[in-house]
Amino acid sequence: MSELVRPMLPTAGPLPTGPGWAFEFSWDGIRSLACAEPDRMCLFSGSHRSITAAYPELGAFAGRRRMLLDGKIVALDSCGRPSFAQLHRRMNVQRPTATVLCRSPVTYYVFDLLSLDGRSTAALPYQRRRELLAELELADGSVVLPPFFLDADGQTVLDTAAEHGLRGVVGKRVDSPYQPGRSRSWIQTTLRQSQEVIIGGWVPERHRAAGIGALLVGVPTEQGLRYVGQVATGFTEAARRELRDRLTELAQPASPFNDEVPDRDVHWVAPRLLGEVFYRQWTAHGRLGHPTWRGLRPAKHVAAVQAPVVLRAREGGREEDQQLLAELDRAVAQVRAELRTLRGQISPHFLFNTISTIVGLVSTDPPRARDLLIVFAEFTRYSLRSVAHTTLAEELENIDRYLTLQRSRFRDRLRVQLDVAPAALPVALPFLAVQQLVDNAVRNGIERKQLGGTVTISARMQGPDCLITVADDGPGKQDADVGDILGTIDDQLRDSFGERASVVADFIPGTGTTISIRVPSVAR
């Protein structure tokens, strides 16, 4: 106990960049120091209070050597993700029964080593401390040594955390010693994912019956509107007033959700208002975890909301098994559909040629190869985002990355003219719509001409609309690929904006191709 120190704490902040950083996943759990010896392990809270008796499955761990560890006590949900709700069942149980241990098992995730064989390791660099942890071979089921990533792109690690429903990442300076208290050498970046939802009801504030305390929201499915939880934070007073006025007009006597919803003091409404929320993860029961209201999205119709793929916990029973299998089938079908869409949005031809170009530069021009790899990583990271909409400004920024990569192949054969009115930059449009048109112009226009050619991108305001045009001076012929792209973009436009949006193509043999998108001038 005499060797215990205050734990080192991260500072919240944006994802650190540049050399000298390693990254770990951020785990939902209880921070704990552990004194491990050959015959036992004693656990202590951050305030040095003994909590060993509350987690007997961890106390039974026997280390091969005497050591002081830093980590988190973690409980996993039925989907295999760290769950603070699951851990909460153990937090106030001083001496858990066998039933509690079976229903809510915990694991100790070790991420630092403070002393070994009675000698402090706190002054050693973080990277060396992690190497020593790996040499100890701690993992035995109740103790886990989670991964850390050296020389890795932090955004890639953060994206991986998002895909697996984790809290975020912690960036750690590889040369930093263990410094008790809060430190800028550790930076924690918490994920804030977004989801569009449909409002199906609301409950009043406790102290003011006329005010909105929380919204009941859902997402559309083939079976109807599925309830995904209550949103009670993130509202300004102005937002509460606006929501109350609009929802009062949509009042109806029955619930619009197709599944059971807690109906105490709920004011049901017709599901016509679409909003957006931030959330940490989907729970094992298909609910939004820690949702925060972001605002209404009046520019979109509720029919355009995309339901996420959420695999829920298995609760037992034949009927539940059949429901789970059906949900898995729907999830697989949705993922396959998304992959088909992705293959259509990012040309495999472009990906293959870009990678081949970079590989060829590795031996002849390593600095250039490195620069292009960074651009390629930024391009793919943007292109693989799970969003339905973007702004013209964001789209053009990624198109610049695309053109940088293409110029590495075509050099002077690829010329670009850009004429974009500043007022058009914040306009909302379907994700990757313009990107697909530019890729088509390069592949079917420039690539087919021996001397290359020019791609012209323009955007200007026309009354309440924005007109975006991509033109090339290629052969001006339409093929099946172009037809598929136009069909996909047309569907996206109609889903998002209805009849006010359109895509028009003009093919002039021997002169070139011009494709225009017209969208309402709605900013995101």
C-alpha positions in Angstrom: 0.0 0.0 0.0 2.9 2.4 0.7 4.0 2.3 -3.0 0.6 3.4 -4.3 0.5 6.8 -6.2 -2.2 9.0 -7.6 -3.1 7.8 -11.1 -2.1 9.8 -14.1 -5.1 11.3 -15.8 -5.6 12.4 -19.5 -6.6 15.8 -20.6 -9.7 16.0 -22.9 -8.9 17.4 -26.3 -8.8 16.9 -30.1 -6.9 14.0 -31.6 -3.2 14.7 -31.3 -1.2 14.7 -34.6 2.4 14.5 -35.5 5.2 12.1 -34.5 5.8 10.8 -31.0 2.3 9.7 -30.1 0.9 6.2 -29.4 -2.8 5.5 -29.2 -5.0 3.2 -27.0 -8.7 2.6 -27.0 -10.6 4.4 -24.2 -12.5 1.8 -22.1 -15.7 2.5 -20.1 -14.9 1.2 -16.6 -13.6 1.9 -13.1 -10.0 3.2 -12.8 -8.1 1.0 -10.4 -4.5 0.4 -9.3 -3.5 -3.2 -8.6 -0.8 -4.6 -6.4 0.0 -8.0 -8.0 2.1 -10.6 -6.2 2.8 -14.3 -6.8 -0.1 -15.4 -4.6 -2.7 -12.6 -5.0 -3.8 -9.3 -6.4 -5.1 -6.4 -4.3 -7.3 -3.7 -6.0 -7.5 0.0 -5.0 -9.6 2.8 -6.2 -8.1 6.2 -7.2 -8.5 7.3 -3.6 -6.5 4.2 -2.4 -9.6 2.5 -0.9 -9.5 -1.2 -1.1 -12.0 -2.7 -3.5 -10.6 -6.2 -3.7 -13.5 -7.9 -2.0 -16.0 -6.5 -4.5 -14.2 -8.1 -7.4 -13.1 -11.5 -6.1 -12.5 -12.9 -9.6 -9.8 -10.4 -10.1 -8.3 -10.8 -6.7 -7.6 -14.4 -7.5 -5.1 -13.4 -10.2 -1.5 -14.4 -9.2 1.3 -12.5 -10.9 4.6 -14.2 -11.5 6.4 -11.2 -10.0 5.6 -8.3 -7.7 4.2 -5.3 -9.6 2.0 -2.3 -9.4 -0.4 -2.0 -12.3 -2.7 0.7 -13.6 -5.9 -0.1 -15.5 -9.6 -0.3 -15.6 -12.2 -2.8 -14.3 -14.5 -3.5 -17.3 -17.7 -5.4 -17.8 -18.8 -6.5 -21.3 -22.3 -6.5 -22.6 -23.8 -9.4 -24.5 -22.4 -7.9 -27.8 -18.8 -8.0 -26.3 -18.4 -4.3 -25.8 -17.5 -2.5 -22.5 -20.7 -1.4 -20.8 -20.8 0.9 -17.9 -24.5 -0.1 -17.3 -23.4 -3.7 -16.9 -20.6 -2.7 -14.6 -23.0 -0.6 -12.5 -24.6 -3.8 -11.3 -21.3 -4.6 -9.5 -20.2 -1.2 -8.3 -22.3 -1.1 -5.1 -22.0 -4.8 -4.2 -19.4 -5.2 -1.6 -19.4 -9.0 -1.5 -21.1 -10.4 -4.7 -22.8 -13.8 -4.7 -22.1 -16.5 -7.1 -25.2 -15.5 -9.1 -24.0 -11.9 -9.4 -20.5 -13.1 -10.4 -22.1 -15.2 -13.1 -24.4 -12.6 -14.5 -22.0 -9.7 -14.4 -18.4 -10.8 -14.7 -15.6 -8.3 -14.9 -12.1 -8.1 -16.4 -9.1 -6.0 -15.5 -7.7 -4.1 -18.5 -4.1 -3.2 -17.8 -2.5 -0.3 -19.6 0.5 0.8 -17.5 3.2 -0.5 -15.2 4.2 1.7 -12.2 6.7 -0.7 -10.5 8.3 -4.1 -11.0 10.0 -6.2 -8.3 9.9 -3.3 -5.9 11.5 -0.8 -8.3 9.6 2.1 -9.7 9.2 2.3 -13.4 7.3 5.6 -13.4 10.3 7.5 -14.7 10.6 5.3 -17.8 9.1 6.4 -21.1 5.6 5.2 -21.8 6.8 3.0 -24.7 9.3 1.2 -22.5 6.6 0.6 -19.8 4.3 -0.9 -22.4 7.2 -3.2 -23.6 7.7 -4.4 -20.1 4.0 -5.1 -19.7 4.1 -7.2 -22.9 7.1 -9.2 -21.6 5.2 -10.1 -18.4 2.5 -12.1 -20.3 -0.2 -11.1 -17.9 -3.3 -12.3 -19.8 -5.1 -15.2 -18.0 -8.8 -14.5 -18.7 -9.5 -12.2 -15.8 -6.6 -9.9 -16.7 -6.3 -8.4 -20.2 -3.5 -6.4 -21.8 -5.3 -4.4 -24.5 -3.5 -3.2 -27.6 -1.7 0.0 -28.1 -0.6 1.4 -31.5 2.8 2.9 -32.3 3.5 4.9 -35.5 -0.3 4.7 -36.3 -2.6 7.2 -37.7 -4.7 8.4 -34.8 -7.8 9.0 -36.9 -7.7 5.4 -38.1 -7.6 4.2 -34.5 -10.5 6.5 -33.7 -12.5 5.2 -36.6 -11.9 1.7 -35.4 -13.2 2.6 -32.0 -16.3 4.0 -33.6 -16.9 0.9 -35.6 -16.8 -1.2 -32.4 -18.9 1.1 -30.3 -16.0 2.2 -28.0 -15.8 5.4 -26.1 -12.9 6.9 -28.0 -9.1 6.9 -27.9 -6.3 8.2 -25.6 -3.2 9.5 -27.3 0.0 9.1 -25.2 3.4 10.6 -25.7 5.8 7.7 -26.3 8.6 9.5 -24.3 6.4 10.6 -21.3 7.0 9.4 -17.8 4.1 8.4 -15.5 3.1 11.7 -13.8 0.4 11.5 -11.1 -2.5 13.9 -11.8 -3.8 15.5 -15.0 -1.3 15.7 -17.8 -1.1 17.0 -21.4 1.1 14.0 -22.2 -2.1 12.0 -22.4 -4.9 13.3 -24.6 -8.4 11.7 -24.5 -10.6 12.1 -27.5 -14.2 11.0 -27.0 -16.3 9.9 -29.9 -19.4 11.8 -30.8 -21.3 9.9 -33.5 -24.5 11.3 -35.0 -27.8 9.7 -36.0 -30.9 11.1 -37.6 -34.0 10.3 -35.7 -37.8 10.8 -36.0 -39.7 12.3 -33.0 -42.6 10.1 -31.9 -43.4 11.7 -28.5 -42.2 13.8 -25.6 -42.4 14.0 -21.8 -42.8 17.2 -19.8 -40.1 18.7 -17.5 -40.5 17.7 -13.8 -40.7 21.3 -12.5 -42.7 22.7 -15.5 -45.4 20.6 -17.1 -45.6 22.9 -20.1 -41.9 22.4 -21.0 -40.3 19.6 -22.9 -38.2 17.4 -20.6 -37.2 14.7 -23.1 -38.0 13.5 -26.6 -38.9 9.9 -27.5 -37.3 9.1 -30.8 -37.1 6.3 -33.3 -35.7 5.1 -36.6 -37.7 3.6 -39.5 -37.7 -0.1 -40.3 -39.6 -2.4 -42.6 -42.0 -3.1 -39.6 -42.5 0.6 -38.8 -41.0 3.2 -36.5 -38.6 1.5 -34.0 -38.1 3.2 -30.6 -34.4 3.9 -29.9 -34.6 5.9 -26.6 -35.2 9.3 -24.9 -33.1 12.4 -25.5 -33.1 14.7 -22.5 -29.9 16.9 -23.0 -28.6 19.3 -25.5 -31.6 21.6 -25.7 -31.5 25.4 -25.4 -34.5 27.2 -24.1 -35.2 28.5 -27.6 -35.1 25.0 -28.9 -37.5 23.7 -26.2 -40.0 26.5 -27.1 -39.7 25.7 -30.8 -40.2 22.0 -30.3 -43.2 22.5 -28.0 -44.9 24.7 -30.5 -44.3 22.4 -33.4 -45.1 19.2 -31.5 -48.3 20.5 -30.1 -49.6 20.8 -33.7 -48.7 17.1 -34.3 -50.4 15.7 -31.2 -52.1 12.3 -31.6 -53.7 9.9 -29.1 -51.7 6.7 -29.8 -48.0 5.8 -29.9 -46.4 5.9 -33.4 -43.8 3.3 -32.5 -44.2 -0.4 -33.5 -42.6 -1.7 -30.3 -43.3 -1.2 -26.6 -42.4 2.2 -25.2 -42.6 3.4 -21.6 -45.8 5.5 -21.8 -46.0 7.3 -18.5 -46.8 11.0 -19.1 -45.9 10.7 -22.8 -47.5 13.1 -25.3 -47.6 11.2 -28.5 -47.1 13.0 -31.8 -47.4 12.1 -35.5 -43.9 11.1 -36.7 -43.2 14.0 -39.1 -40.3 15.8 -37.5 -36.8 14.8 -38.2 -33.9 15.7 -36.0 -30.3 14.7 -35.3 -28.6 13.5 -32.1 -25.0 12.9 -30.9 -24.5 9.6 -29.1 -21.7 7.5 -27.7 -22.8 4.0 -28.9 -25.7 1.7 -29.4 -26.6 -0.3 -26.4 -27.0 -4.1 -26.4 -30.8 -3.6 -26.5 -30.8 -1.3 -29.5 -31.0 2.0 -27.7 -29.0 5.2 -28.1 -26.3 5.4 -25.5 -25.9 8.9 -23.9 -27.8 10.8 -26.7 -27.6 14.6 -26.9 -29.9 16.7 -29.0 -28.3 18.4 -32.0 -31.3 20.0 -33.6 -34.1 19.7 -36.1 -33.3 18.9 -39.8 -36.2 20.6 -41.6 -34.5 20.3 -45.0 -35.0 16.5 -45.1 -38.1 14.3 -45.3 -38.5 11.7 -42.6 -38.5 9.0 -45.3 -34.8 9.8 -46.0 -33.7 8.7 -42.5 -31.3 5.7 -42.7 -31.7 3.2 -39.9 -28.4 2.0 -38.6 -27.2 -1.6 -38.3 -27.6 -2.5 -34.6 -27.2 -6.0 -33.4 -29.0 -6.4 -30.1 -28.4 -8.6 -27.1 -29.6 -12.2 -27.0 -32.1 -12.7 -24.2 -32.9 -16.5 -24.7 -35.9 -18.5 -25.9 -36.9 -19.8 -29.3 -39.0 -16.8 -30.2 -36.1 -14.4 -29.3 -33.7 -16.6 -31.3 -35.9 -16.3 -34.4 -36.1 -12.5 -33.9 -32.3 -12.3 -33.6 -31.8 -14.4 -36.7 -34.3 -12.1 -38.6 -32.4 -9.0 -37.4 -29.1 -10.5 -38.4 -30.5 -11.2 -41.9 -31.7 -7.6 -42.2 -28.3 -6.4 -40.9 -26.4 -8.5 -43.4 -28.6 -7.3 -46.3 -28.1 -3.7 -45.3 -24.3 -4.1 -45.0 -24.2 -5.7 -48.5 -26.3 -2.9 -49.9 -23.9 -0.3 -48.4 -20.9 -2.2 -49.8 -22.5 -2.2 -53.3 -23.1 1.6 -52.9 -19.5 2.1 -51.8 -18.1 0.2 -54.7 -20.2 2.5 -57.0 -19.0 5.6 -55.2 -15.3 4.9 -55.2 -14.0 3.5 -58.4 -12.0 0.3 -58.0 -10.1 1.3 -61.1 -9.0 4.5 -59.4 -8.1 2.7 -56.1 -6.0 0.1 -58.0 -4.2 2.6 -60.1 -3.5 5.0 -57.2 -2.0 2.2 -55.1 0.1 1.0 -58.0 1.4 4.5 -58.6 2.4 4.9 -54.9 4.1 1.5 -54.9 6.1 2.5 -58.0 7.3 5.7 -56.2 8.5 3.9 -53.1 11.8 2.9 -54.6 12.2 5.9 -57.0 10.9 8.9 -54.9 10.2 7.9 -51.3 9.3 11.4 -50.1 6.7 11.8 -52.9 5.3 8.3 -52.1 4.9 9.3 -48.4 3.1 12.5 -49.3 0.7 10.6 -51.6 0.1 8.0 -49.0 -1.0 10.7 -46.5 -3.3 12.2 -49.1 -4.7 8.8 -50.0 -5.4 8.0 -46.3 -7.2 11.3 -45.9 -9.2 10.6 -49.1 -10.3 7.1 -48.0 -11.1 8.3 -44.5 -13.5 10.9 -45.8 -15.0 8.6 -48.4 -15.7 5.8 -45.9 -17.6 8.1 -43.5 -21.1 6.8 -42.5 -23.1 9.9 -43.4 -25.8 10.6 -45.9 -25.0 14.3 -46.5 -22.2 16.7 -46.7 -21.6 20.3 -47.7 -20.2 21.4 -51.1 -17.1 22.8 -49.2 -16.3 19.4 -47.7 -16.9 17.7 -51.0 -14.6 20.0 -52.8 -11.9 19.6 -50.2 -12.0 15.8 -50.8 -12.1 16.3 -54.5 -8.9 18.2 -54.3 -7.3 15.1 -52.6 -8.7 13.0 -55.4 -7.3 15.3 -58.1 -3.9 15.4 -56.3 -3.7 11.6 -56.6 -4.9 11.5 -60.2 -2.2 14.1 -61.2 0.4 11.7 -59.9 -0.6 9.5 -62.8 -1.7 11.9 -65.5 0.6 14.9 -64.7 0.1 17.6 -67.3 -2.6 15.6 -69.1 -5.0 16.5 -66.3 -6.1 20.1 -66.2 -8.7 21.5 -63.8 -10.7 24.7 -63.8 -12.7 25.6 -60.6 -15.3 28.3 -60.5 -17.3 28.2 -57.3 -19.3 31.0 -55.8 -18.6 31.4 -52.0 -22.3 31.5 -51.3 -22.6 27.9 -52.6 -20.0 26.4 -50.2 -22.3 25.7 -47.3 -25.0 24.1 -49.4 -26.0 20.6 -48.4 -25.9 17.7 -50.9 -25.8 13.9 -51.0 -22.5 12.5 -49.8 -19.9 11.8 -52.6 -22.4 12.9 -55.3 -20.0 15.5 -56.8 -17.0 13.2 -56.2 -18.6 10.5 -58.4 -19.1 13.1 -61.2 -15.5 14.2 -61.1 -14.3 10.6 -61.1 -16.5 10.0 -64.1 -15.1 13.0 -65.9 -11.5 11.9 -65.4 -12.1 8.2 -66.3 -14.4 8.7 -69.3 -13.1 12.0 -70.4 -9.4 12.7 -69.7 -8.2 9.1 -69.5 -9.5 8.3 -73.0 -7.7 11.2 -74.7 -4.0 10.8 -75.6 -3.3 14.4 -74.9 -5.5 14.6 -71.8 -8.0 17.3 -71.2 -9.7 19.7 -68.8 -12.2 19.0 -66.0 -14.3 22.1 -65.1 -16.2 22.3 -61.8 -18.5 25.2 -61.2 -21.2 26.1 -58.6 -23.4 29.1 -58.5 -26.7 30.2 -56.9 -29.8 30.4 -59.0 -32.6 31.9 -56.9 -33.5 29.5 -54.1 -31.3 26.7 -55.7 -27.7 25.9 -56.2 -26.5 24.6 -59.6 -23.4 22.4 -59.5 -21.8 21.4 -62.8 -19.0 19.0 -63.7 -17.8 19.1 -67.4 -15.1 17.5 -69.4 -13.9 17.9 -73.0 -13.6 14.1 -73.6 -15.4 12.0 -76.2 -18.8 12.8 -74.9 -20.2 9.2 -75.0 -22.5 7.7 -72.4 -21.8 4.1 -71.2 -23.4 1.8 -68.7 -21.3 3.0 -65.8 -22.3 6.6 -66.3 -26.0 5.6 -66.4 -25.6 3.7 -63.0 -23.9 6.8 -61.4 -26.7 9.1 -62.6 -29.3 6.7 -61.4 -27.7 6.5 -57.9 -27.4 10.3 -57.6 -30.9 10.9 -58.8 -32.2 8.5 -56.1 -30.2 10.3 -53.4 -31.4 13.7 -54.5 -35.1 12.7 -54.6 -34.8 11.0 -51.2 -33.3 14.1 -49.7 -35.0 17.0 -51.4 -38.0 15.6 -53.4 -38.9 17.1 -56.7 -36.9 20.3 -56.1 -33.6 18.5 -56.9 -32.5 17.0 -60.2 -29.5 15.7 -62.1 -29.2 16.4 -65.9 -26.6 15.1 -68.3 -25.6 16.4 -71.7 -23.4 14.2 -73.9 -22.0 15.8 -77.1 -20.0 13.3 -79.2 -16.5 14.7 -79.9 -17.0 17.7 -77.6 -17.5 16.4 -74.1 -19.9 15.7 -71.3 -21.6 18.1 -68.9 -23.5 16.9 -65.8 -25.4 19.3 -63.5 -26.9 18.8 -60.1 -29.6 21.2 -58.9 -30.3 21.3 -55.1 -32.2 23.6 -52.8 -29.8 26.1 -51.2 -30.0 24.6 -47.7 -26.9 24.8 -45.5 -25.9 22.2 -42.9 
